[in-house]
């Protein structure tokens, strides 16, 4: 039981770390990349609360 919970916790930490790294990459990315990400997020992958796809 506890081992299964530990595996879920490790998976969640890895997922959060990957998400954090992509956010950092986005913040340090040049504007053209950010525009591309905005275009992608418009397709249903919201990257931030200010993304237009969330306001629809």
Backbone torsions as a table, in degrees:
resi	resn	phi	psi	omega
1	UNK	NA	-54.1	-176.9
2	UNK	-68.3	-31.6	179.0
3	UNK	-66.8	-40.2	177.7
4	UNK	-63.5	-43.4	178.6
5	UNK	-63.3	-37.6	178.9
6	UNK	-65.0	-41.5	177.8
7	UNK	-61.5	-41.6	177.8
8	UNK	-63.3	-39.9	-179.9
9	UNK	-64.4	-45.3	178.7
10	UNK	-61.3	-42.6	179.0
11	UNK	-62.4	-43.3	179.6
12	UNK	-63.6	-39.7	178.9
13	UNK	-65.2	-43.6	178.2
14	UNK	-61.7	-41.3	180.0
15	UNK	-64.2	-44.9	179.6
16	UNK	-63.9	-37.7	179.8
17	UNK	-66.1	-41.8	178.6
18	UNK	-63.7	-41.4	178.7
19	UNK	-63.3	-43.9	179.3
20	UNK	-61.7	-43.0	179.4
21	UNK	-63.9	-38.4	179.0
22	UNK	-70.7	-33.4	176.2
23	UNK	-65.7	-43.8	177.9
24	UNK	-61.8	-42.4	178.5
25	UNK	-62.2	-38.9	178.6
26	UNK	-65.9	-42.2	-177.4
27	UNK	-66.3	-32.7	-178.4
28	UNK	-93.8	1.9	-177.7
29	UNK	-78.6	148.8	175.8
30	UNK	-69.1	156.2	-175.3
31	UNK	-50.7	-40.6	179.3
32	UNK	-59.2	-37.4	178.3
33	UNK	-66.6	-40.6	179.0
34	UNK	-62.4	-38.0	177.5
35	UNK	-64.1	-40.5	177.9
36	UNK	-63.2	-42.9	178.9
37	UNK	-63.8	-38.9	176.3
38	UNK	-60.9	-42.2	178.6
39	UNK	-62.8	-42.3	179.0
40	UNK	-65.9	-42.9	-177.5
41	UNK	-67.1	-24.2	175.7
42	UNK	-67.1	-19.4	-179.5
43	UNK	-85.3	3.8	176.6
44	UNK	114.6	13.8	174.5
45	UNK	-116.5	80.0	-177.9
46	UNK	-62.8	129.4	-178.5
47	UNK	-102.8	-21.7	-179.2
48	UNK	-152.9	160.1	-179.7
49	UNK	-59.7	-24.6	-177.2
50	UNK	-86.1	1.7	-178.3
51	UNK	-69.8	137.6	-174.1
52	UNK	-60.2	-28.3	-175.3
53	UNK	-68.1	-22.6	179.6
54	UNK	-80.7	-22.9	-176.0
55	UNK	-85.1	-13.5	178.8
56	UNK	-72.0	NA	NA
